[in-house]
Amino acid sequence: MKTTEMASSMLKEARLRLKAAAMGIRLKGYAYTVRSSQESVELSLKAALRLVGVEYPKKHEISRVLLLGIKDSQPGFESRTLQR
């Protein structure tokens, strides 16, 4: 499967998790809503990393790799973030 196809598939899964989170809110299943939302964010971030060619660890915590990936793919990222 191509990189773009994999990222697209991950984003579809992320959208499904958002729909599940919305259903959880309607049913007052807040723990389920939080979990589904977290999974949606995680899948979206992993899709973005895949698109820029950054390999991420096969675990849930990807913040360190995400920051390194952004830094490597976006020159000047650190200086722009510190100025805000």
N, C-alpha and C positions, 0 to 999 in steps of 0.2 A: 504494500500500500504506500502511495506517495505521501510525502510530508504534508502537503496541503489537504489531501483527502483525510489523513489521520486527524489533523487539526479541525477540519470541518466536522468530522464525526464526534470529536470531543465537545465541540460547541453545541451540537445537537443534543448530546447527553446533558450538557449544562442547562440548556433550555428546558429539558424535561424535568430536571431537578427544581428549577424555578417554578414550574407549574405545580409540582408536588408541594413546594413550600406554600404556594398560594392556597392550595387545597387544605393544607395543615392549618393555616390561619382561619379559614372558614369553619373548620371543625374544632377549633380551639386546641389543636395539638401542637403547642408551641415548641416543645422539645424537638418534635419531628420537623417543624418549620425551620428551626435553627440548623439542624443537621443537614437538611436538604439545601439550605442556602449556602452553608459552608462548602458542601460538595460542589455546588454550582460554581462558586468562586474558584475553588481549587481546579476544577476541570478547565475553566476559562483561562486561568493563568498558565496551566500546563499547555494548553493549545497555543497560547501566545509564545511561550518559550519554544515550542516545537517549530513554529513558523520562522523564528529567527535562528533556528539551528542550534539551540542550547539544549544539551541533554540534561535531564533532571533526574534526581534519585527516585527510585520506585517506593516512595513513602509519602506521607501526607504533608509533612513540613517541607516546603520548598522556598521559603522566604530568602534564604541565603543565596541559593542558586538564581532566584528571580532577580535579586539586586545585582548579582554579578553579570547575569545575562543582559540586563538593561544597561549596565555600565559599559559592557563590551560592545553592544549594538548601537548605543546612543552616545557618541563622544560628547563630553561636557556635561553628562547627566549629573554628576556629583556637584559641580559648581552651580548648576541651575537649581538643584534641590536645596542647597544650602542658602541660596539667596531668597527663597520664599519665606 
